[in-house]
Amino acid sequence: MKSIKFISAAEAVKVVKSNDRVHLHSVAVTPHPLIKALVERGRNKEFRNVRIQHIHTEGEVGYADKELEGIFQLESFFVGGNVRKQTQAGYADYIPVFLQETQRLIREGYLKVNVAMVQVCPPDKHGYVSLGTSVDATLAAIENADTTIAIVNPNVPRAFGDAMIHINDIDLFVEDDSPLYAPTPGQISDTDRKIGRYVAELVEDGATLQMGIGAIPNAVLSMLGNHKDLGVHSEMFADGILPLVDKGVVNGKNKNIDKGKMVATFLMGSKNLYDFIDNNPGVAMQDVKYTNRVNVIAKNPKVTAINSALQVDITGQVCADSIGTTHYSGVGGQIDFLRGASLSKGGKPILAMPSITAKGISKIAPILTPGAGVVSTRANIHWVVTEFGAVNLYGRTLQDRAKLLISVAHPDHQETLDKNAFERFGPHFHFVWDEE
């Protein structure tokens, strides 16, 4: 085992040269000391056309700023809030890709990685460190990069699974002890609780859960306290799952694979969450090629995948990455898990969203806003849940789908939606039909 020699962040980032592609560790373990040092070099115009690649980072970053155009070019796999305005203005860019395939772009050479920048926990006596809260496509970047720079940070949890790598796989080491990014959870509104209640009613005992971060997932989780033998196989999970683990509700006993383990590829939450996964053999932080592979997801029973949308049209087409032509986020893992859940025995793919936006605009629309990206086709959609109910579109005709979706739209918009459906499908649209 080689000995570790620490250098400064400024010294480490000197390996980056013009036309390189730099992969950044994502979410809670965003390597800010290295980013700041790299941006400083960019402001000094020490290189040009350095491409920055990541799933998404958290916290303030400078590589997408307008004044650094031509110095850096951002290629996000998912557009986070910290670079959204820059991406919408054209100073940063986005690569449309299923989350499961982000690692494939790297491993199969579509995107050559020159430098990988990561954060890891201190090495154990065998020389192993952990990528902590994010494995995602970063493991692929480490495996394929010319140079890997690691910040050794005692605040990075020692997570197991694919997160464990050896220091021999790292070229340069930097020390830092900054806390990991830990956002303050948002408040759960009455609307979120209503949606959460409808979704919770769909969750069966023994289900395997996939859900993200936010008020609706937290509302759902808060209502599962009387369930039994739930499991977790998700691209991520957050603090809302911890009370269910403490109560023994989440135990993974019913899973067919990774029995007894909670599986994810990245996490974001409080220090309590990061402490929970530290040295916890009950959590496996895995490569995204595993967590988000459809045939892997489908192996577990009753996979209940809870995702969201920006807009749904009356036939079930789902936009989840843009508002018209204005890019907002990314494809992410929605299709990975909608398909995986639909193929799981007893699985339930669910889209849960408020019926209207903060400005009172209906999220159920006659047609998607022109330019909107269809992340999930109408053939992928089963359950749609709003605060006004839950409907299952699977196996339904276009006209039946329109009626079902209008029934869970906001009452203020139902008449307009009904009129639009009448114009689209003809006068027979208003015939009464009996739901099975």
VMD Tcl script that draws the C-alpha trace (Angstrom):
set ca {
  {0.00 0.00 0.00}
  {1.38 3.36 -0.98}
  {1.74 6.15 1.55}
  {-0.38 9.27 1.18}
  {1.25 12.61 0.53}
  {-1.10 15.55 0.85}
  {-0.83 18.63 -1.35}
  {-2.89 21.80 -1.57}
  {-6.00 22.04 -3.75}
  {-4.24 24.73 -5.80}
  {-1.34 22.38 -6.46}
  {-3.60 19.42 -7.26}
  {-5.67 21.16 -9.94}
  {-2.53 22.08 -11.88}
  {-2.93 18.73 -13.66}
  {-5.90 20.18 -15.56}
  {-5.00 21.54 -18.99}
  {-6.83 23.05 -21.94}
  {-9.41 20.81 -23.63}
  {-9.57 18.38 -20.70}
  {-12.82 16.94 -19.39}
  {-13.15 17.02 -15.59}
  {-15.66 14.80 -13.79}
  {-16.93 16.12 -10.44}
  {-18.24 14.03 -7.58}
  {-21.91 14.83 -7.09}
  {-24.54 16.08 -4.67}
  {-23.53 16.12 -0.96}
  {-19.87 15.33 -1.68}
  {-19.36 18.05 -4.30}
  {-15.58 18.73 -4.00}
  {-15.76 22.47 -3.40}
  {-12.08 23.11 -2.45}
  {-11.00 21.64 -5.80}
  {-13.73 23.50 -7.69}
  {-12.68 26.82 -6.14}
  {-9.03 26.22 -6.99}
  {-9.93 25.20 -10.54}
  {-12.17 28.24 -11.05}
  {-9.38 30.48 -9.78}
  {-7.08 29.06 -12.44}
  {-9.81 29.70 -14.97}
  {-10.20 33.31 -13.91}
  {-6.45 33.67 -14.40}
  {-6.94 32.28 -17.92}
  {-4.43 29.48 -17.41}
  {-6.38 27.21 -19.77}
  {-9.33 27.17 -22.16}
  {-12.18 24.88 -23.10}
  {-12.16 22.70 -19.99}
  {-15.33 20.62 -19.96}
  {-16.98 20.05 -16.59}
  {-19.10 16.92 -16.21}
  {-21.28 15.75 -13.33}
  {-24.68 14.36 -12.39}
  {-25.42 17.51 -10.44}
  {-23.56 19.45 -7.80}
  {-24.82 21.34 -4.76}
  {-23.75 24.68 -3.35}
  {-22.18 27.66 -5.07}
  {-19.98 26.90 -8.07}
  {-18.30 29.29 -10.50}
  {-17.56 27.19 -13.57}
  {-20.85 28.08 -15.27}
  {-20.57 31.85 -14.78}
  {-21.02 34.05 -17.84}
  {-17.59 35.65 -17.55}
  {-15.91 32.24 -17.80}
  {-17.50 31.35 -21.12}
  {-14.83 29.73 -23.28}
  {-12.79 28.83 -20.19}
  {-15.24 26.20 -18.95}
  {-18.07 24.34 -20.66}
  {-20.51 22.56 -18.37}
  {-21.99 19.24 -19.52}
  {-24.52 18.25 -16.84}
  {-26.24 14.90 -16.78}
  {-28.88 16.61 -14.63}
  {-29.35 20.35 -14.17}
  {-29.34 21.34 -10.51}
  {-30.60 24.60 -9.10}
  {-27.09 26.02 -8.76}
  {-26.53 26.07 -12.54}
  {-30.14 26.27 -13.82}
  {-30.12 29.95 -14.81}
  {-26.76 29.61 -16.54}
  {-28.00 26.58 -18.47}
  {-31.20 28.35 -19.50}
  {-29.12 31.32 -20.67}
  {-26.85 29.08 -22.75}
  {-23.65 29.50 -20.70}
  {-23.90 25.86 -19.61}
  {-25.30 22.80 -21.33}
  {-27.01 19.48 -20.64}
  {-26.63 15.92 -21.96}
  {-30.00 14.08 -22.21}
  {-29.40 10.58 -20.85}
  {-31.09 8.01 -18.63}
  {-29.37 8.05 -15.26}
  {-28.46 4.37 -15.62}
  {-26.53 5.15 -18.80}
  {-24.42 8.03 -17.44}
  {-21.73 5.54 -16.46}
  {-21.94 3.90 -19.89}
  {-21.06 7.16 -21.63}
  {-17.83 7.14 -19.62}
  {-17.02 3.43 -19.65}
  {-17.61 2.99 -23.37}
  {-15.57 6.06 -24.30}
  {-18.30 8.39 -25.53}
  {-17.04 10.94 -22.99}
  {-13.33 10.72 -22.27}
  {-12.56 11.74 -18.66}
  {-9.13 13.26 -18.11}
  {-9.43 14.22 -14.45}
  {-11.83 12.93 -11.77}
  {-12.28 15.04 -8.62}
  {-13.85 13.31 -5.63}
  {-14.23 13.32 -1.86}
  {-13.53 10.22 0.24}
  {-13.36 9.20 3.88}
  {-9.96 8.58 5.53}
  {-8.39 5.22 4.60}
  {-8.82 2.17 6.82}
  {-5.92 -0.07 7.81}
  {-6.23 -1.95 4.52}
  {-5.97 1.20 2.43}
  {-9.65 1.41 1.47}
  {-11.59 4.66 1.35}
  {-15.26 5.24 0.60}
  {-16.98 7.54 -1.88}
  {-19.56 8.05 0.84}
  {-22.88 9.51 -0.24}
  {-22.41 9.30 -4.03}
  {-21.25 6.49 -6.28}
  {-23.47 7.28 -9.32}
  {-21.26 7.63 -12.43}
  {-18.25 8.74 -10.38}
  {-16.89 5.21 -9.96}
  {-16.81 4.90 -13.76}
  {-14.95 8.22 -13.95}
  {-12.32 7.05 -11.44}
  {-11.84 3.80 -13.36}
  {-11.29 5.63 -16.64}
  {-9.68 8.97 -15.73}
  {-6.05 9.74 -16.49}
  {-5.77 11.36 -13.05}
  {-7.95 11.09 -9.94}
  {-7.75 13.75 -7.24}
  {-9.36 12.93 -3.89}
  {-10.16 15.19 -0.98}
  {-9.79 13.12 2.19}
  {-12.50 14.40 4.51}
  {-13.43 12.82 7.87}
  {-17.01 14.01 7.37}
  {-17.48 11.66 4.41}
  {-19.22 8.54 5.76}
  {-17.62 5.15 5.29}
  {-20.33 3.60 3.14}
  {-20.12 0.07 1.78}
  {-20.92 -1.51 -1.58}
  {-19.40 -0.08 -4.74}
  {-18.47 3.03 -2.74}
  {-15.33 1.30 -1.43}
  {-12.18 1.93 -3.47}
  {-8.46 1.55 -2.71}
  {-6.05 4.46 -2.35}
  {-3.96 2.89 -5.10}
  {-6.72 4.02 -7.48}
  {-6.11 7.65 -6.48}
  {-3.24 9.79 -7.78}
  {-3.35 13.03 -5.76}
  {-4.60 13.70 -2.23}
  {-5.90 16.89 -0.60}
  {-7.02 17.31 3.03}
  {-10.21 19.08 4.07}
  {-12.69 18.80 6.92}
  {-15.61 20.89 5.67}
  {-19.10 19.57 6.50}
  {-20.95 17.87 3.68}
  {-23.77 19.72 1.97}
  {-26.88 19.27 4.12}
  {-29.96 21.18 2.93}
  {-32.73 22.23 5.28}
  {-35.82 20.14 4.46}
  {-38.81 22.08 3.14}
  {-42.11 22.29 4.95}
  {-44.80 19.74 4.13}
  {-47.93 21.58 2.95}
  {-51.55 20.45 3.20}
  {-51.43 19.64 -0.51}
  {-48.33 17.49 0.02}
  {-50.08 15.62 2.84}
  {-53.14 14.92 0.70}
  {-50.94 13.59 -2.11}
  {-48.90 11.62 0.40}
  {-52.04 9.99 1.82}
  {-53.23 8.82 -1.61}
  {-49.78 7.45 -2.45}
  {-49.40 5.73 0.92}
  {-52.69 3.91 0.28}
  {-51.10 2.38 -2.82}
  {-48.07 1.08 -0.93}
  {-48.54 -2.55 0.08}
  {-46.84 -4.44 2.89}
  {-43.66 -6.04 1.56}
  {-43.18 -3.40 -1.13}
  {-39.76 -2.23 -2.33}
  {-39.66 1.57 -2.40}
  {-38.06 4.03 -4.77}
  {-38.50 7.72 -4.09}
  {-36.50 10.89 -4.06}
  {-36.11 13.92 -1.86}
  {-38.70 16.59 -1.17}
  {-41.97 17.34 0.54}
  {-44.11 14.73 -1.25}
  {-41.74 11.78 -0.60}
  {-41.44 12.89 3.02}
  {-45.23 13.14 3.29}
  {-45.60 9.62 1.90}
  {-42.98 8.19 4.26}
  {-44.59 9.87 7.26}
  {-47.75 7.85 6.57}
  {-46.16 4.41 6.30}
  {-45.61 3.84 10.01}
  {-48.12 0.97 10.20}
  {-46.80 -0.88 7.16}
  {-44.73 -4.05 7.39}
  {-41.54 -5.37 5.81}
  {-40.80 -2.57 3.35}
  {-37.54 -2.52 1.42}
  {-35.54 0.18 -0.34}
  {-33.96 -0.03 -3.79}
  {-33.72 3.52 -5.07}
  {-31.39 5.86 -6.89}
  {-31.47 7.87 -3.65}
  {-33.13 8.25 -0.28}
  {-33.21 10.98 2.35}
  {-33.99 11.56 6.03}
  {-37.66 10.65 5.74}
  {-36.79 6.97 5.63}
  {-34.94 6.95 8.99}
  {-37.98 6.82 11.33}
  {-39.29 3.80 9.39}
  {-35.94 2.05 9.82}
  {-36.01 2.79 13.55}
  {-39.54 1.33 13.83}
  {-38.58 -1.79 11.90}
  {-41.03 -0.97 9.10}
  {-38.14 -0.81 6.61}
  {-36.19 -4.04 7.00}
  {-35.83 -5.43 3.47}
  {-37.05 -8.89 4.52}
  {-39.27 -9.25 1.47}
  {-36.65 -8.35 -1.14}
  {-35.47 -11.01 -3.57}
  {-32.05 -9.41 -4.05}
  {-29.98 -7.45 -1.52}
  {-32.26 -8.88 1.16}
  {-32.08 -6.82 4.32}
  {-30.12 -4.02 2.64}
  {-31.09 -0.51 1.61}
  {-29.68 0.17 -1.85}
  {-29.01 3.58 -3.42}
  {-26.49 5.29 -5.68}
  {-26.50 8.72 -4.01}
  {-27.94 10.42 -0.93}
  {-28.68 13.91 0.22}
  {-29.97 14.98 3.61}
  {-28.89 15.92 7.10}
  {-25.84 14.91 9.10}
  {-28.10 12.32 10.75}
  {-28.53 10.63 7.38}
  {-24.79 10.65 6.70}
  {-24.10 9.27 10.18}
  {-26.70 6.55 9.54}
  {-24.87 5.14 6.51}
  {-21.43 5.39 8.15}
  {-20.08 1.86 8.75}
  {-23.60 0.52 8.22}
  {-23.60 -2.92 6.53}
  {-27.35 -2.53 6.05}
  {-26.78 0.13 3.38}
  {-25.18 -0.61 0.00}
  {-24.13 2.39 -2.06}
  {-23.96 0.96 -5.56}
  {-22.92 1.92 -9.08}
  {-25.79 3.53 -11.00}
  {-25.51 0.78 -13.61}
  {-26.86 -1.54 -10.88}
  {-29.33 0.62 -8.96}
  {-31.05 1.92 -12.09}
  {-30.89 -1.11 -14.37}
  {-34.43 -2.07 -15.27}
  {-33.97 -5.84 -15.04}
  {-32.33 -5.46 -11.61}
  {-35.10 -3.22 -10.29}
  {-37.73 -5.68 -11.55}
  {-36.26 -8.59 -9.56}
  {-37.67 -7.24 -6.30}
  {-41.39 -7.70 -5.52}
  {-44.00 -4.94 -5.43}
  {-41.57 -2.24 -6.53}
  {-43.40 1.01 -5.80}
  {-41.66 3.79 -7.72}
  {-42.73 7.31 -6.81}
  {-41.67 10.03 -9.21}
  {-42.90 13.49 -10.16}
  {-43.57 15.63 -13.21}
  {-43.69 19.22 -14.34}
  {-46.64 18.61 -16.67}
  {-48.86 15.76 -17.88}
  {-51.13 15.98 -20.92}
  {-54.60 14.43 -20.98}
  {-53.31 11.29 -22.71}
  {-50.58 10.67 -20.12}
  {-47.48 12.08 -21.80}
  {-45.13 13.32 -19.09}
  {-42.74 16.26 -19.17}
  {-40.29 16.15 -16.28}
  {-37.24 18.07 -17.51}
  {-38.37 21.37 -19.06}
  {-41.00 24.07 -19.03}
  {-41.69 24.42 -22.72}
  {-38.31 25.03 -24.31}
  {-36.82 26.25 -21.03}
  {-34.70 23.48 -19.61}
  {-35.24 22.82 -15.93}
  {-33.71 19.55 -14.67}
  {-33.10 16.27 -16.51}
  {-34.31 12.83 -17.50}
  {-32.82 11.32 -14.36}
  {-33.98 7.88 -13.34}
  {-37.71 8.27 -13.95}
  {-37.92 5.89 -16.90}
  {-35.47 3.45 -15.27}
  {-37.82 3.02 -12.31}
  {-41.16 3.36 -14.09}
  {-40.13 0.48 -16.33}
  {-38.57 -1.50 -13.50}
  {-41.66 -1.14 -11.32}
  {-43.99 -2.05 -14.18}
  {-42.07 -5.30 -14.73}
  {-41.85 -6.13 -11.01}
  {-44.36 -8.68 -9.70}
  {-47.08 -6.55 -8.09}
  {-45.15 -3.36 -8.91}
  {-46.70 0.10 -9.10}
  {-45.17 2.95 -11.13}
  {-46.54 6.19 -9.65}
  {-46.32 9.83 -10.72}
  {-47.25 12.15 -7.85}
  {-47.59 15.91 -8.24}
  {-49.71 18.88 -7.16}
  {-52.55 19.60 -9.56}
  {-51.43 23.20 -10.11}
  {-48.20 25.19 -10.08}
  {-47.39 27.88 -7.54}
  {-48.89 30.35 -10.04}
  {-52.17 28.43 -10.27}
  {-51.51 26.89 -13.70}
  {-52.87 23.38 -14.19}
  {-50.15 20.74 -14.38}
  {-52.60 18.52 -16.23}
  {-52.84 20.10 -19.66}
  {-54.67 19.51 -22.97}
  {-51.27 19.24 -24.68}
  {-47.75 19.65 -23.38}
  {-46.40 23.17 -23.71}
  {-44.72 23.45 -27.14}
  {-41.07 22.50 -26.80}
  {-41.59 20.48 -23.63}
  {-39.55 17.31 -23.39}
  {-41.45 14.02 -23.24}
  {-39.45 12.21 -20.58}
  {-42.00 9.41 -20.14}
  {-44.27 8.37 -22.98}
  {-47.95 7.71 -22.43}
  {-47.25 3.97 -22.71}
  {-45.02 4.13 -19.60}
  {-47.58 5.70 -17.29}
  {-49.67 3.78 -14.78}
  {-50.72 5.62 -11.61}
  {-51.07 9.42 -11.50}
  {-51.72 11.02 -8.12}
  {-52.65 14.59 -7.20}
  {-54.22 16.03 -4.07}
  {-57.60 15.18 -5.63}
  {-57.05 11.45 -5.97}
  {-55.22 8.57 -7.62}
  {-56.03 7.13 -11.06}
  {-54.54 4.23 -12.98}
  {-54.10 4.86 -16.72}
  {-52.64 1.44 -17.52}
  {-54.65 -0.37 -20.18}
  {-56.95 2.60 -20.70}
  {-57.87 4.18 -24.03}
  {-56.90 7.76 -24.79}
  {-60.42 8.98 -24.02}
  {-60.60 7.03 -20.77}
  {-57.22 8.46 -19.78}
  {-58.47 11.98 -20.42}
  {-61.52 11.39 -18.20}
  {-59.42 9.90 -15.43}
  {-56.85 12.69 -15.50}
  {-59.52 15.39 -15.58}
  {-61.05 13.78 -12.48}
  {-57.86 14.46 -10.48}
  {-57.17 17.89 -12.00}
  {-57.84 21.01 -9.97}
  {-61.59 21.79 -10.02}
  {-60.88 25.30 -11.31}
  {-59.47 23.77 -14.51}
  {-61.71 20.76 -15.06}
  {-64.26 22.53 -17.25}
  {-61.56 23.88 -19.59}
  {-59.87 20.49 -19.78}
  {-63.20 18.83 -20.51}
  {-63.85 21.30 -23.33}
  {-60.39 20.64 -24.79}
  {-60.96 16.90 -24.63}
  {-64.35 17.32 -26.33}
  {-62.69 19.26 -29.15}
  {-59.98 16.61 -29.48}
  {-62.06 13.44 -29.30}
  {-65.48 14.56 -30.52}
  {-68.98 14.72 -28.98}
  {-68.97 11.05 -27.93}
  {-66.31 11.97 -25.34}
  {-69.07 12.92 -22.89}
  {-70.70 9.47 -22.89}
  {-70.86 8.00 -19.41}
  {-68.68 4.93 -18.88}
  {-68.36 2.56 -15.96}
  {-64.94 2.11 -14.40}
  {-64.10 -1.48 -13.59}
}
mol new
graphics top color blue
foreach p $ca { graphics top sphere $p radius 0.5 }
foreach p [lrange $ca 0 end-1] q [lrange $ca 1 end] { graphics top cylinder $p $q radius 0.2 }
display resetview
